[in-house]
Amino acid sequence: MGQANFEWAEGYTKRFGLVYVDFQNQERTPKQSFYFVQQVIRDNTVPDS
């Protein structure tokens, strides 16, 4: 199985994206990465590490 297709084998168990979705009630919760991307967009720059 190729690297690009690895996630397909995991089904819905692997979580990607900027927002966590609870499949039971469809509630969405922003992840830390969401706030990072939000800051990058707002400030138009990538913060120093």
N, C-alpha and C positions, 0 to 999 in steps of 0.2 A: 504494500500500500504506500503510495507516495506521501510525502510530507504535507503537501497542500490538501490532501484528502483525509488526513488523520482525524480531523474534527467530525467528519461525517459518521465515523464509526461510533462516536460518543453519544450521538443522539442529542437529547436535551439536557444531558448531565453536565456538559461543559458550558460555562457561562462566559459570554463575551459581551462587549459593548460598554456603554457608559452608564446604563441604568439597569439595576437588578429588577426583574419582574417575578413576582410571586404568582405562580401559575394557578394556585388555588383561588385567589380572589382578585387577580389582575392588578394588585397594588404595585406601584412602581416606586423604587427608592434609588436616588442618585448614588453612584459609587464615588470614591475619592477621585478617580480618573475624570469623572464628569466635571468636578470643580476645577481640576487642573486645566482641562480643555476650555472651560468657561473663562478662566483667567487669561489664557493665551489669546483667546478671541477678543476679550475685553481690552487687554493691554497691547494687543498687536505685537507681542514679543514672547519669546520663551524665557521663563525665569531662570536665573542662575541656579546651578545645582549645588 
